């Protein structure tokens, strides 16, 4: 029996009360980073995302921040924004060891 891959696309709209009126993308993601050097873990992103991130870092960030630091800042923001949701869903899906 051949196993079939089924791909399901889901669109989720999350409404957060966020106001970015006086905040720039540059100040959120392209300024200081907590990373002092490249990490010891590798991740892979699509070519499309790599190109976009590289252009953002180059143009908006004026080549002052490396891609790994930009991505780390984006992920830090994402985890902060969705922390409650992630914790809730993780607890719902994790089973006790004993």
N, CA, C and O atoms as CSV, one atom per row, in Angstrom:
chain,resi,resn,atom,element,x,y,z
A,1,UNK,N,N,0.841,-1.167,0.000
A,1,UNK,CA,C,0.000,0.000,0.000
A,1,UNK,C,C,0.893,1.240,0.000
A,1,UNK,O,O,1.754,1.395,0.865
A,2,UNK,N,N,0.685,2.089,-0.946
A,2,UNK,CA,C,1.477,3.299,-1.063
A,2,UNK,C,C,0.873,4.401,-0.195
A,2,UNK,O,O,-0.327,4.668,-0.246
A,3,UNK,N,N,1.718,5.019,0.586
A,3,UNK,CA,C,1.262,6.089,1.466
A,3,UNK,C,C,1.123,7.380,0.664
A,3,UNK,O,O,2.026,7.755,-0.084
A,4,UNK,N,N,0.005,8.046,0.824
A,4,UNK,CA,C,-0.220,9.294,0.108
A,4,UNK,C,C,0.056,10.471,1.031
A,4,UNK,O,O,-0.329,10.477,2.200
A,5,UNK,N,N,0.726,11.454,0.477
A,5,UNK,CA,C,0.940,12.689,1.225
A,5,UNK,C,C,-0.243,13.600,1.001
A,5,UNK,O,O,-0.625,13.873,-0.137
A,6,UNK,N,N,-0.808,14.059,2.064
A,6,UNK,CA,C,-1.928,14.987,1.966
A,6,UNK,C,C,-1.487,16.324,2.524
A,6,UNK,O,O,-1.043,16.428,3.668
A,7,UNK,N,N,-1.616,17.325,1.708
A,7,UNK,CA,C,-1.221,18.659,2.114
A,7,UNK,C,C,-2.476,19.474,2.388
A,7,UNK,O,O,-3.373,19.555,1.550
A,8,UNK,N,N,-2.526,20.063,3.548
A,8,UNK,CA,C,-3.664,20.890,3.928
A,8,UNK,C,C,-3.145,22.291,4.198
A,8,UNK,O,O,-2.205,22.475,4.971
A,9,UNK,N,N,-3.753,23.262,3.569
A,9,UNK,CA,C,-3.385,24.644,3.821
A,9,UNK,C,C,-4.441,25.279,4.698
A,9,UNK,O,O,-5.640,25.162,4.443
A,10,UNK,N,N,-3.978,25.949,5.728
A,10,UNK,CA,C,-4.883,26.592,6.668
A,10,UNK,C,C,-4.489,28.052,6.785
A,10,UNK,O,O,-3.312,28.380,6.932
A,11,UNK,N,N,-5.461,28.906,6.721
A,11,UNK,CA,C,-5.215,30.326,6.927
A,11,UNK,C,C,-5.810,30.716,8.267
A,11,UNK,O,O,-6.992,30.493,8.528
A,12,UNK,N,N,-4.981,31.294,9.105
A,12,UNK,CA,C,-5.430,31.718,10.424
A,12,UNK,C,C,-5.230,33.218,10.530
A,12,UNK,O,O,-4.142,33.735,10.275
A,13,UNK,N,N,-6.273,33.895,10.900
A,13,UNK,CA,C,-6.163,35.330,11.109
A,13,UNK,C,C,-6.202,35.591,12.605
A,13,UNK,O,O,-7.161,35.230,13.287
A,14,UNK,N,N,-5.168,36.211,13.097
A,14,UNK,CA,C,-5.082,36.522,14.511
A,14,UNK,C,C,-5.213,38.025,14.657
A,14,UNK,O,O,-4.486,38.789,14.021
A,15,UNK,N,N,-6.125,38.433,15.480
A,15,UNK,CA,C,-6.332,39.860,15.699
A,15,UNK,C,C,-5.696,40.241,17.025
A,15,UNK,O,O,-6.155,39.826,18.089
A,16,UNK,N,N,-4.672,41.006,16.955
A,16,UNK,CA,C,-3.996,41.498,18.142
A,16,UNK,C,C,-4.196,43.007,18.209
A,16,UNK,O,O,-4.267,43.678,17.179
A,17,UNK,N,N,-4.284,43.519,19.387
A,17,UNK,CA,C,-4.394,44.960,19.561
A,17,UNK,C,C,-2.982,45.539,19.556
A,17,UNK,O,O,-2.428,45.866,20.606
A,18,UNK,N,N,-2.427,45.656,18.394
A,18,UNK,CA,C,-1.080,46.181,18.257
A,18,UNK,C,C,-1.122,47.500,17.517
A,18,UNK,O,O,-1.817,47.637,16.511
A,19,UNK,N,N,-0.399,48.441,18.004
A,19,UNK,CA,C,-0.299,49.703,17.287
A,19,UNK,C,C,1.172,49.971,17.022
A,19,UNK,O,O,1.999,49.984,17.934
A,20,UNK,N,N,1.467,50.179,15.789
A,20,UNK,CA,C,2.836,50.447,15.374
A,20,UNK,C,C,2.945,51.837,14.766
A,20,UNK,O,O,3.753,52.066,13.865
A,21,UNK,N,N,2.134,52.760,15.257
A,21,UNK,CA,C,2.105,54.105,14.689
A,21,UNK,C,C,3.443,54.818,14.822
A,21,UNK,O,O,3.882,55.494,13.892
A,22,UNK,N,N,4.090,54.672,15.965
A,22,UNK,CA,C,5.327,55.408,16.210
A,22,UNK,C,C,6.543,54.490,16.249
A,22,UNK,O,O,7.592,54.847,16.785
A,23,UNK,N,N,6.385,53.315,15.679
A,23,UNK,CA,C,7.465,52.338,15.675
A,23,UNK,C,C,7.778,51.982,14.230
A,23,UNK,O,O,6.875,51.802,13.413
A,24,UNK,N,N,9.046,51.883,13.927
A,24,UNK,CA,C,9.433,51.495,12.570
A,24,UNK,C,C,9.871,50.036,12.562
A,24,UNK,O,O,10.253,49.479,13.591
A,25,UNK,N,N,9.809,49.432,11.385
A,25,UNK,CA,C,10.286,48.058,11.227
A,25,UNK,C,C,11.762,47.996,11.608
A,25,UNK,O,O,12.224,47.043,12.235
A,26,UNK,N,N,12.483,49.032,11.214
A,26,UNK,CA,C,13.911,49.080,11.514
A,26,UNK,C,C,14.164,49.042,13.021
A,26,UNK,O,O,15.050,48.322,13.481
A,27,UNK,N,N,13.399,49.805,13.785
A,27,UNK,CA,C,13.622,49.817,15.235
A,27,UNK,C,C,13.212,48.502,15.890
A,27,UNK,O,O,13.780,48.116,16.911
A,28,UNK,N,N,12.234,47.813,15.313
A,28,UNK,CA,C,11.801,46.532,15.871
A,28,UNK,C,C,12.773,45.400,15.566
A,28,UNK,O,O,13.079,44.592,16.442
A,29,UNK,N,N,13.255,45.336,14.340
A,29,UNK,CA,C,13.975,44.142,13.898
A,29,UNK,C,C,15.398,44.377,13.391
A,29,UNK,O,O,16.188,43.435,13.326
A,30,UNK,N,N,15.731,45.601,13.037
A,30,UNK,CA,C,17.020,45.836,12.391
A,30,UNK,C,C,17.991,46.633,13.251
A,30,UNK,O,O,19.024,47.093,12.766
A,31,UNK,N,N,17.662,46.794,14.511
A,31,UNK,CA,C,18.572,47.502,15.401
A,31,UNK,C,C,19.358,46.484,16.216
A,31,UNK,O,O,19.651,45.390,15.734
A,32,UNK,N,N,19.691,46.832,17.418
A,32,UNK,CA,C,20.520,45.964,18.254
A,32,UNK,C,C,19.958,44.554,18.353
A,32,UNK,O,O,18.749,44.331,18.310
A,33,UNK,N,N,20.859,43.638,18.484
A,33,UNK,CA,C,20.487,42.236,18.661
A,33,UNK,C,C,21.216,41.683,19.872
A,33,UNK,O,O,22.284,42.172,20.242
A,34,UNK,N,N,20.646,40.679,20.476
A,34,UNK,CA,C,21.295,40.044,21.623
A,34,UNK,C,C,22.369,39.061,21.180
A,34,UNK,O,O,23.203,38.637,21.980
A,35,UNK,N,N,22.344,38.703,19.906
A,35,UNK,CA,C,23.335,37.750,19.397
A,35,UNK,C,C,24.642,38.478,19.105
A,35,UNK,O,O,24.663,39.470,18.377
A,36,UNK,N,N,25.721,37.977,19.676
A,36,UNK,CA,C,27.021,38.588,19.452
A,36,UNK,C,C,27.750,37.964,18.267
A,36,UNK,O,O,28.615,38.588,17.652
A,37,UNK,N,N,27.390,36.735,17.963
A,37,UNK,CA,C,28.009,36.042,16.837
A,37,UNK,C,C,27.012,35.042,16.283
A,37,UNK,O,O,25.962,34.795,16.877
A,38,UNK,N,N,27.346,34.484,15.162
A,38,UNK,CA,C,26.496,33.471,14.548
A,38,UNK,C,C,26.360,32.285,15.492
A,38,UNK,O,O,27.331,31.866,16.121
A,39,UNK,N,N,25.154,31.752,15.583
A,39,UNK,CA,C,24.906,30.613,16.462
A,39,UNK,C,C,25.521,29.337,15.921
A,39,UNK,O,O,26.090,29.322,14.829
A,40,UNK,N,N,25.404,28.273,16.688
A,40,UNK,CA,C,25.986,27.002,16.264
A,40,UNK,C,C,24.960,26.067,15.643
A,40,UNK,O,O,25.259,24.900,15.392
A,41,UNK,N,N,23.767,26.558,15.396
A,41,UNK,CA,C,22.708,25.758,14.775
A,41,UNK,C,C,22.388,26.320,13.398
A,41,UNK,O,O,22.401,27.533,13.191
A,42,UNK,N,N,22.104,25.432,12.471
A,42,UNK,CA,C,21.726,25.846,11.117
A,42,UNK,C,C,20.240,25.637,10.921
A,42,UNK,O,O,19.665,24.670,11.422
A,43,UNK,N,N,19.626,26.540,10.195
A,43,UNK,CA,C,18.239,26.360,9.782
A,43,UNK,C,C,18.177,26.670,8.297
A,43,UNK,O,O,19.065,27.321,7.747
A,44,UNK,N,N,17.138,26.204,7.671
A,44,UNK,CA,C,16.983,26.420,6.244
A,44,UNK,C,C,15.689,27.171,5.992
A,44,UNK,O,O,14.655,26.877,6.592
A,45,UNK,N,N,15.762,28.137,5.105
A,45,UNK,CA,C,14.574,28.885,4.687
A,45,UNK,C,C,14.492,28.793,3.171
A,45,UNK,O,O,15.476,28.486,2.498
A,46,UNK,N,N,13.323,29.059,2.656
A,46,UNK,CA,C,13.159,29.009,1.203
A,46,UNK,C,C,14.004,30.108,0.558
A,46,UNK,O,O,14.351,31.101,1.197
A,47,UNK,N,N,14.319,29.913,-0.695
A,47,UNK,CA,C,15.068,30.919,-1.431
A,47,UNK,C,C,14.353,32.255,-1.458
A,47,UNK,O,O,14.973,33.315,-1.372
A,48,UNK,N,N,13.032,32.185,-1.579
A,48,UNK,CA,C,12.220,33.409,-1.601
A,48,UNK,C,C,12.363,34.187,-0.290
A,48,UNK,O,O,12.554,35.403,-0.302
A,49,UNK,N,N,12.270,33.475,0.844
A,49,UNK,CA,C,12.404,34.155,2.133
A,49,UNK,C,C,13.819,34.683,2.327
A,49,UNK,O,O,14.005,35.777,2.861
A,50,UNK,N,N,14.808,33.922,1.902
A,50,UNK,CA,C,16.193,34.374,2.028
A,50,UNK,C,C,16.405,35.663,1.241
A,50,UNK,O,O,17.029,36.603,1.733
A,51,UNK,N,N,15.887,35.700,0.027
A,51,UNK,CA,C,16.025,36.897,-0.807
A,51,UNK,C,C,15.354,38.096,-0.155
A,51,UNK,O,O,15.922,39.188,-0.119
A,52,UNK,N,N,14.149,37.893,0.359
A,52,UNK,CA,C,13.427,38.998,1.014
A,52,UNK,C,C,14.175,39.490,2.254
A,52,UNK,O,O,14.350,40.693,2.445
A,53,UNK,N,N,14.613,38.548,3.094
A,53,UNK,CA,C,15.340,38.942,4.299
A,53,UNK,C,C,16.627,39.686,3.954
A,53,UNK,O,O,16.966,40.681,4.595
A,54,UNK,N,N,17.339,39.203,2.944
A,54,UNK,CA,C,18.581,39.853,2.531
A,54,UNK,C,C,18.321,41.273,2.036
A,54,UNK,O,O,19.085,42.188,2.345
A,55,UNK,N,N,17.260,41.457,1.279
A,55,UNK,CA,C,16.924,42.801,0.779
A,55,UNK,C,C,16.510,43.725,1.916
A,55,UNK,O,O,16.889,44.896,1.938
A,56,UNK,N,N,15.730,43.197,2.865
A,56,UNK,CA,C,15.316,44.003,4.020
A,56,UNK,C,C,16.545,44.441,4.815
A,56,UNK,O,O,16.674,45.611,5.174
A,57,UNK,N,N,17.449,43.490,5.090
A,57,UNK,CA,C,18.657,43.815,5.851
A,57,UNK,C,C,19.528,44.812,5.099
A,57,UNK,O,O,20.129,45.699,5.706
A,58,UNK,N,N,19.595,44.670,3.798
A,58,UNK,CA,C,20.429,45.546,2.988
A,58,UNK,C,C,19.846,46.946,2.841
A,58,UNK,O,O,20.539,47.938,3.066
A,59,UNK,N,N,18.578,47.024,2.465
A,59,UNK,CA,C,17.977,48.326,2.157
A,59,UNK,C,C,17.527,49.057,3.419
A,59,UNK,O,O,18.005,50.155,3.707
A,60,UNK,N,N,16.613,48.455,4.167
A,60,UNK,CA,C,16.088,49.131,5.359
A,60,UNK,C,C,17.146,49.167,6.458
A,60,UNK,O,O,17.316,50.177,7.141
A,61,UNK,N,N,17.854,48.050,6.618
A,61,UNK,CA,C,18.869,47.970,7.667
A,61,UNK,C,C,20.210,48.539,7.280
A,61,UNK,O,O,21.133,48.565,8.094
A,62,UNK,N,N,20.334,48.996,6.047
A,62,UNK,CA,C,21.564,49.609,5.531
A,62,UNK,C,C,22.797,48.730,5.777
A,62,UNK,O,O,23.877,49.230,6.091
A,63,UNK,N,N,22.616,47.419,5.628
A,63,UNK,CA,C,23.697,46.435,5.796
A,63,UNK,C,C,24.386,46.509,7.159
A,63,UNK,O,O,25.562,46.165,7.281
A,64,UNK,N,N,23.656,46.955,8.181
A,64,UNK,CA,C,24.242,47.071,9.519
A,64,UNK,C,C,23.956,45.860,10.400
A,64,UNK,O,O,24.478,45.769,11.511
A,65,UNK,N,N,23.135,44.932,9.919
A,65,UNK,CA,C,22.779,43.765,10.721
A,65,UNK,C,C,22.848,42.519,9.835
A,65,UNK,O,O,22.329,42.527,8.719
A,66,UNK,N,N,23.480,41.457,10.318
A,66,UNK,CA,C,23.548,40.227,9.522
A,66,UNK,C,C,22.203,39.503,9.509
A,66,UNK,O,O,21.354,39.732,10.371
A,67,UNK,N,N,22.021,38.632,8.527
A,67,UNK,CA,C,20.755,37.910,8.397
A,67,UNK,C,C,20.413,37.089,9.632
A,67,UNK,O,O,19.256,37.058,10.050
A,68,UNK,N,N,21.407,36.422,10.225
A,68,UNK,CA,C,21.106,35.598,11.397
A,68,UNK,C,C,20.544,36.444,12.541
A,68,UNK,O,O,19.678,35.977,13.282
A,69,UNK,N,N,21.022,37.672,12.694
A,69,UNK,CA,C,20.528,38.545,13.762
A,69,UNK,C,C,19.127,39.061,13.440
A,69,UNK,O,O,18.281,39.161,14.329
A,70,UNK,N,N,18.881,39.389,12.170
A,70,UNK,CA,C,17.540,39.815,11.757
A,70,UNK,C,C,16.538,38.700,12.020
A,70,UNK,O,O,15.476,38.940,12.595
A,71,UNK,N,N,16.864,37.500,11.609
A,71,UNK,CA,C,15.962,36.370,11.811
A,71,UNK,C,C,15.757,36.087,13.302
A,71,UNK,O,O,14.646,35.756,13.715
A,72,UNK,N,N,16.800,36.213,14.105
A,72,UNK,CA,C,16.673,36.024,15.544
A,72,UNK,C,C,15.719,37.064,16.139
A,72,UNK,O,O,14.900,36.729,16.996
A,73,UNK,N,N,15.816,38.310,15.699
A,73,UNK,CA,C,14.913,39.365,16.175
A,73,UNK,C,C,13.469,39.091,15.763
A,73,UNK,O,O,12.547,39.292,16.553
A,74,UNK,N,N,13.274,38.637,14.537
A,74,UNK,CA,C,11.923,38.319,14.054
A,74,UNK,C,C,11.332,37.175,14.878
A,74,UNK,O,O,10.170,37.236,15.280
A,75,UNK,N,N,12.123,36.140,15.128
A,75,UNK,CA,C,11.642,35.002,15.919
A,75,UNK,C,C,11.356,35.402,17.363
A,75,UNK,O,O,10.372,34.946,17.945
A,76,UNK,N,N,12.203,36.248,17.948
A,76,UNK,CA,C,11.969,36.712,19.318
A,76,UNK,C,C,10.626,37.443,19.395
A,76,UNK,O,O,9.856,37.228,20.331
A,77,UNK,N,N,10.348,38.294,18.426
A,77,UNK,CA,C,9.084,39.032,18.373
A,77,UNK,C,C,7.914,38.066,18.209
A,77,UNK,O,O,6.895,38.197,18.887
A,78,UNK,N,N,8.061,37.103,17.314
A,78,UNK,CA,C,7.012,36.111,17.068
A,78,UNK,C,C,6.689,35.331,18.348
A,78,UNK,O,O,5.521,35.167,18.699
A,79,UNK,N,N,7.726,34.853,19.043
A,79,UNK,CA,C,7.498,34.076,20.258
A,79,UNK,C,C,6.871,34.929,21.361
A,79,UNK,O,O,6.040,34.435,22.123
A,80,UNK,N,N,7.253,36.180,21.454
A,80,UNK,CA,C,6.637,37.080,22.429
A,80,UNK,C,C,5.170,37.299,22.099
A,80,UNK,O,O,4.312,37.259,22.981
A,81,UNK,N,N,4.891,37.530,20.828
A,81,UNK,CA,C,3.530,37.809,20.377
A,81,UNK,C,C,2.608,36.609,20.569
A,81,UNK,O,O,1.448,36.775,20.946
A,82,UNK,N,N,3.106,35.419,20.317
A,82,UNK,CA,C,2.268,34.222,20.346
A,82,UNK,C,C,2.562,33.299,21.530
A,82,UNK,O,O,2.174,32.131,21.510
A,83,UNK,N,N,3.234,33.801,22.546
A,83,UNK,CA,C,3.628,32.965,23.679
A,83,UNK,C,C,2.443,32.255,24.329
A,83,UNK,O,O,2.490,31.043,24.541
A,84,UNK,N,N,1.402,32.981,24.641
A,84,UNK,CA,C,0.247,32.365,25.309
A,84,UNK,C,C,-0.372,31.267,24.447
A,84,UNK,O,O,-0.698,30.192,24.948
A,85,UNK,N,N,-0.533,31.534,23.166
A,85,UNK,CA,C,-1.112,30.557,22.255
A,85,UNK,C,C,-0.226,29.316,22.158
A,85,UNK,O,O,-0.723,28.191,22.187
A,86,UNK,N,N,1.070,29.521,22.043
A,86,UNK,CA,C,2.002,28.401,21.940
A,86,UNK,C,C,1.987,27.550,23.208
A,86,UNK,O,O,1.956,26.322,23.130
A,87,UNK,N,N,2.008,28.191,24.362
A,87,UNK,CA,C,1.997,27.455,25.629
A,87,UNK,C,C,0.710,26.651,25.761
A,87,UNK,O,O,0.745,25.480,26.137
A,88,UNK,N,N,-0.422,27.274,25.453
A,88,UNK,CA,C,-1.714,26.590,25.554
A,88,UNK,C,C,-1.761,25.368,24.638
A,88,UNK,O,O,-2.135,24.278,25.073
A,89,UNK,N,N,-1.384,25.548,23.377
A,89,UNK,CA,C,-1.445,24.430,22.431
A,89,UNK,C,C,-0.418,23.355,22.756
A,89,UNK,O,O,-0.676,22.168,22.554
A,90,UNK,N,N,0.738,23.758,23.255
A,90,UNK,CA,C,1.747,22.780,23.643
A,90,UNK,C,C,1.232,21.929,24.795
A,90,UNK,O,O,1.381,20.707,24.782
A,91,UNK,N,N,0.623,22.572,25.795
A,91,UNK,CA,C,0.065,21.830,26.933
A,91,UNK,C,C,-1.056,20.901,26.485
A,91,UNK,O,O,-1.158,19.776,26.972
A,92,UNK,N,N,-1.897,21.362,25.561
A,92,UNK,CA,C,-3.003,20.539,25.061
A,92,UNK,C,C,-2.516,19.287,24.342
A,92,UNK,O,O,-3.172,18.247,24.386
A,93,UNK,N,N,-1.378,19.384,23.687
A,93,UNK,CA,C,-0.909,18.271,22.860
A,93,UNK,C,C,0.163,17.415,23.514
A,93,UNK,O,O,0.458,16.324,23.026
A,94,UNK,N,N,0.746,17.881,24.597
A,94,UNK,CA,C,1.789,17.073,25.236
A,94,UNK,C,C,1.156,16.133,26.253
A,94,UNK,O,O,0.179,16.471,26.921
A,95,UNK,N,N,1.729,14.972,26.348
A,95,UNK,CA,C,1.227,13.949,27.261
A,95,UNK,C,C,2.265,13.728,28.354
A,95,UNK,O,O,3.468,13.811,28.106
A,96,UNK,N,N,1.793,13.448,29.561
A,96,UNK,CA,C,2.748,13.183,30.641
A,96,UNK,C,C,3.619,11.966,30.313
A,96,UNK,O,O,3.173,11.029,29.651
A,97,UNK,N,N,4.832,11.997,30.775
A,97,UNK,CA,C,5.748,10.888,30.537
A,97,UNK,C,C,5.316,9.644,31.303
A,97,UNK,O,O,5.440,8.532,30.790
A,98,UNK,N,N,4.807,9.813,32.532
A,98,UNK,CA,C,4.368,8.680,33.360
A,98,UNK,C,C,2.923,8.852,33.755
A,98,UNK,O,O,2.368,8.003,34.453
